[in-house]
Amino acid sequence: MRVGFIGLGAMGAPMARNLHRAGLLQGVWNRTAAKASALAAELNCAAAATPAQLALECELLVLCVSADADVRAIVADLAPAVRRGQILIDCSTVSADTARYTAAVLGPKGVEVLDCPVSGGVEGATKGSLAILVGGEAATLEHARPVLQALGSTITHFGGHGAGQAAKATNQIICAGVNRANAEAMAFAKSQGLDLDKVVATLSRGAAGNWYLQNRGPFMAAGNYPAGFRVRLHQKDLRICQAMAAALGVRLPVIEETLSDYAELINAGFADEDISALYRIKHALFGPKPKTPTG
């Protein structure tokens, strides 16, 4: 199967590399052409001039871009070029409405569409161990499974078009809550004069252990937040969750409070740091001087 990859950001580039290792990657496209040219040279594959050109050369396309508007623009570019029997896998994190829009535009042209947002961060994308949350037809998933298996270790079908994105929205709310709890707890530990490296190493092995504490707690301890999952991207995702909840007449505190904190971080110039930078705000709650443990 000849696979084309669209969108070579922090997640997309390592995902494309894993498709290359599996012998599936035919070509790539990226809005910044230099990124596509560099990766194509590295992997000895084609760098297409447009998404439409890539569609002409491939049987299956994987899409991984940042926002709803990006997906819709690429779908519009692809629509005149696609043909019956092709498959589009959209690994972007966007709204369920955009997933259904993509299927409605390309489905009548005979293209099978799956919304397949992923979870696992840059680490999972690099290792090929992502969790892949699938919406669309079960038969299409089976056709596409060899490609998805090159990208992730957990592939779960949640239902029709948009169900994968609904599952990803659920994931993003959990991530917000867990990251927020970790940041507050780490700030509390610092206020008590505890060694944060020891806190991470020890509590990660107990009842409080979680992926974010183990993988992002060290960022908080070091006060350094290299881009893994950028604040501005999680803000975008949580706004999708917020709109989905609002459609049901609900406001969720985890979403609302995290968005408020992210607005503060972004206004301070930290939009492109990892979301563990939330520790900046939580640490500031306790003031500059840590207390010394007693007893």
Secondary structure, DSSP 4 states (H G I P E B T S, - for coil): --EEEE--STTHHHHHHHHHHTT-EEEEE-SSHHHHHHHHHHHT-EE-SSHHHHHHH-SEEEE--SSHHHHHHHHHHHTTT--TT-EEEE-S---HHHHHHHHHHHGGGT-EEEE--EESHHHHHHHT-EEEEEES-HHHHHHHHHHHHTTEEEEEEEESTTHHHHHHHHHHHHHHHHHHHHHHHHHHHHHTT--HHHHHHHHTTSTT--HHHHHHHHHHHHT---SSSBHHHHHHHHHHHHHHHHTTT---HHHHHHHHHHHHHHHTT-TTSBGGGHHHHHHHTT-SSPPPP--
